[in-house]
């Protein structure tokens, strides 16, 4: 005897093939004689062979996160409540939008981002983003490429409902959001989360697969974004350490899946250590788990104080500092190292072309330039009113200027 799930799947197959039942409720699909063909012409079907493909190497995978999350398809990020999945997902969105070029040590594609925040309210997202910006040294106004949607009421965030045949259909709200996403043409669409936007059964294969396919239509649309769906594991998924929730198609349907969880060692977990694992990757390696730690209002690489990408950001800040110093001095103005109206870090943070760096970041860059003897203080003005300003250190031997 076929299960109800198999019967519903069979109904969908027969509908797709152009058959319908004679009655309003389709009969049992245990035999093909129960179905009568409709009097419509068969749709054209195009068949191809590999001989028709171009005689050239296929294009490489278009990665949003190198070797982790591809563009143009659906991915999932699983994690128990409080594990930090929203935090790292927001950091990915922020870094894409502000052209940071990296996320948790991996190279990323940058560009516009669209966030559907159906669980966290605007105030909470603003708080988290403020902490990230303060910690990483940029300003929130550098996130103009990040677009957020919040429901007026989290109870009114349903984006798909099941029809009488068990297929998930887009709601008018989904269609409205889809139009906004198309206008933005993002590289990333972040959906937080499945539980708040999906009203079907977590254990129904047809519902799960059709819901994922709704997001795949967006992934194939303008911008060819990576669509990242956030999800909570089921109890069995937590027990088994797989991060799975509901039907296996939550894992089988997306192109890749990530799982964020606490380590088994309780002492490490209590210290804020988290582990990000790639539990599925159709187009790249699984790779080693990434160890993270809570610090200054968010998760970051456990070894991030010495990580390459943070060192690279310091170098970038140093370069911006020196460029703005030349710009100020070249215009006949001056800046100083002492807190005042001409305090260099404050002045540079307010200038165009500041790279999104804050006064605090520029202050650290200034100290590095003094330590490296790249800049010095110069006394200027009449003897009765002498002041000091920051200038590039003069190099007597040109060879010394080559690093």
N, C-alpha and C positions, 0 to 999 in steps of 0.2 A: 504494500500500500504506500503510495507516495505521501510524503509529508506536505503540510500546507505550504511550506516554503518552496518546495519543488513545484507544487502546482502553480503558485503565483509566478515563479520563474518561467514555467512552461507557457503560461498565458501571455507573458510578455514576449516570448520568442515567437509565438504564433501571430501576435499582433504585428510584430516587426516584419514578418514574412508576408503580410498582406491578407491574413485570414481573420475572420470575426465569427462570433457565435450567432446562432439563429435567435437566441433568447437574450434578454437584457443581461442576465448573469451567465457568463460562459460556463459550459458544462465541464466536467472533469476531463483533463487532457490525457487520460490513460490510453486513448486510442485516437488516431488522426481522423477517423470517420466522423467524430463528433463535430468537426469543423467543416464549414463549406466555404469555398473560395468566393470572394466578392467579385462582382463584375466590373473590374477596373483593370486597365493595362498594367503589365508588370513594369516596375521601375527599371531604368537602364542600369546595368552593372558593368563597371569598367574593370577589366582584368589586365594586369601587367606582368611582365617577366623581368628578372634582373638584367636581361640583355638590353632593356630599354633605359636603364639607369645611366647617368653620365659616366664616362670612363675616366673618373678622377676620384681622388680621395674625398670621402665624406667630410663635411665641416666638423670641427671639434665640438664637444659639448659646451654649451653656453652656460657657464656656471655663475650663479649669484654669489655663492660662497665656494671658493675653489675646492673641488673634490668632495663637497659636502651637500650643497643644495643647488639643483639646476634651475634655470629659468624655463618658462614655458610649460610648467607642470605643477603638480600639487605635491607638497611635502607636509609632514606632521612633526610636531614637537610635543612629546608626551612628558608629563611630570605631575607628581602629586601636589595638592594644594600647599603653597608655601615653599615649594622646592626652589622656585626662582625662574620658572620658564617665561613668565611675562617679563621679568627683568632682563634676561638675556635677549629675548625677542625684541624688546624696545631698544636695547643697545644696538642690535643689528639694524633696526629701522633708522635710528639716529645716525649711525655711521654711514649708511647708504645715502641718506639725505644730505649730510654735511660734507660728503666727498672725503671721508676719512681714509678709505682705501683698505681698511682692515677690520676684522672682528674676531676676537678670541685667538689672535695669532694667525688667522687665515686671510688671504687676499679676497676682497669682495668687489663686485661691480657696483658702482654708485649711480645714483639718479633718484627720481621721484619715488615716494613711498606712500601707500594708502593703508591706514590702520582702521579696522573695524573693532572698536572696543565695546563689546556687548556685555562685559562683566565688570570691568573697572570703571568707575566714574571719572569724569574729566579732572576733578580735583586731585585724585590719586595719581593719575597719569602725569599731570603737571608736576606733582611733588617728586615723582621718581625721575622724570626728565631733568628737573632742576638739580637734583643730587648728582646725576650722571654728568651734567654739564660742569658743575662746580668741581667735581673730582677730576675730570679729564681736561679741563681747561678750555672750554669753549662757551659761547653764549647761545641762549635759546633762539635769538633772532637769526642764527646761522642755519636754522632748521626750516627755512621757508619752503623747502621741497617736501616737507612731511605733512601729509593731509590726514586728519582724523575725523571719524564719525562716531558720535555717541548717541545712543537712543535716548529719547526723553524719559523712558521708563524701561528698565532692563527686561521687564515682562513683555515688552513690545519690540523684541529684537528677532522675531521669528523670520528666517530668511527662506525656509522651504517647508512645505507640508506634504503629507502623503495623499495621493489621489485614491480612488476606490480600488485601484489595481495594485497599490503598494509602491508606486513610483513617487519619488520626491519631486515636487514641482516648485518652481520659483514663485515666491510671493511678489506682489507689487513692490514691496520694500526692496527685495533682492534686485529686481529689475532697475529700480531707481538708483541703487548703489552701484550696480553694474555700469550704468550710464555715466556716473561720476568718475568711476575708475577708468573708463575708456577715455574720458576727457583729460585725465591726468597722465595716462600712458606710463604707469609706474614700472620699476624694475622689481618691486616687492609689494605684495598684498598680504597683510598680516590680519588673521582672523582670531580674535580672542573672545570666546572660544567656541568649540563645537557644542558643548552642553547648552550654551545660551542661544544658539542660533538654529539648532537641529531639534525637531519635535518628533522624529520617527523613533522606531525601536532600535536601540543600540545593537541588537542581536539579529536584525533582519538584513540578510545579504543584499536583497534588491534595494531596500531603502538606503543602506549604507553606500552601496556602489553608485546609485543614482545621485545621491547628495554630493559625493566626491566629484562626479562628472559635471555637476553644475559649476563647481569651482574651476574645473578644467576648461570650461568654455571661456572663463575670464583669463586663465593662464595662456590660452591660445589667442587672446585678443590684443588690443593695442599695448605696446610696450613689452609683450611676451613676458609678463612678470612671473616670478616664483610666487606661488600661493602657499603660505605657511599657516596651517591650521593647528591651533593649540588645543590640547586634549588632556583629560585626566585619565590615569590608568584605572582599570577595574581592580577589585580586591585580589583576584587571581593574578592580574598583571603585576601588582605590587609584591605578592607572595613569591611569584616565580621569577621576578626580576626582569621581566620582558617589557614592562611599561604598556602592555596592550590593554585596550578597553573595549568591551563588547565583542562584536563579530570580528573574525580574523581579517575581513576585508578593510577594516580601518587601517591595517598594516599592509595588506596586499594591494589595495587600490592606489595609494600614493606612490610616487616614484622613489621617495626616500623617507626615512623616519629617524628622528633623534629622540633620545630618552635622557632626561635630566633627573638625577636622584641623589640621595645622600649615600655616602660610603657605608660599608658594613661596619666599619670600626666606629663605635659610638662616640669615642673621644674625638675623632676627627669630625664626625657629624656635628657634635656640640660646638666645635670651633668654627663652624660655618663652611666646612669643606663640602663641595658638591661635585658630582661627576657627570659629564656630558658624553653619552655614548651614541655612536652611529649604529643603530640596530638594523637598518636596511639602507642599501645604496645600489640601485640598479645600474648606475653609470660610472661608479668609481669605487675605490677601496673602502672598506669599513674603517680602517685606521685605528689608532690607539685612542683610548678614552682621554678626554680633556679634563684635567682637574682644575676646579675653580674654587674661589673663596670669597665670602662676603667681606667687603671692605668699603668704607665711606659711602654707604647707601646703595650698594649694588654688588653684583658678582663680577669678578675679574679673574684673569689667569693667576693661579696660585703663585707662579714665579714672575708675575708681571712687573715688579719693580725693576727687573733687569731684562725684561723682554725686548726683543728687537723692535717691535712696532712702537713701543713707548719711547725708546731711544730715538727712533726715526722722527717721532712727533717733536721731541726736544730739539733735534737738528733743524726741523722745519721752523720751529718757533724762533730759534737763533737767527736763521736766515731772514725771517720777516722782521725781527728786531733790527738787524743791521740795515736792511733796506729802508725801513721807516726812519732810522737815524740819519741815513744819507739824505732822505727826502726832506726832513726837517732842517738839517744844517744847510742843505743846498738852497733853501728858500729864505735863508737869513734869520731863521728862528733858532731857538736852542732848547734843550731839555737837560734836566739834572738828575742826579741819583738820590736827591733828598726829597722827602715828601713835601710837596708844594704844588702850586698851580702848573709848574713845568716838570713835575715828576714824570720821567720817561715812561714807565709802565702804564701810568694812567693816561697820558697823552696818546700813546700808541694804541691802547685798547679802544679809544674813541675815534680813531682815524679810519678812513676807507682803506681797504686792502690789508686789514689786520689779520686776515686768515681765520677769523673766529676765535682768536686767542684772547684770554682775559688778562686783566691787570696782574693777577697773581702769577700767571704763566710768564708774562713778560718780565716780572720781577725776578723770577728764577733764571730766565734767559740773560738778563742783565748781569746777574751775579756770575753766570758761567763765562760771559764775555770779559768781565773784569779779571776773573781767575786765569783765563786763557790769554790775558794781555792783548785782547783784540780791541779793547776800548780803554780810554783813560780820561781823567778829568783835566780840563784846560781852564786856566784863569784868564778872564777877559774883562774889558771895561776899563774906565779911568781909575787911577789909583785911589781916588776918593770913594769909588763905588764899585769895587771889583766883585765879580761873581764867577761861579764855575759852571762849566757845561761839559757834556759828554761828547767826545769826538773819537773817531777811529785812531788807533795808535799808529803813529808814523813809523814806517819801516825804512831804515837807512839802507839796508842791503836788500834789493828787490828779490833776491833768491829766498830770503826769509819769509816772504809773503806767500810762497808756494807751499801748500800743506801737503 
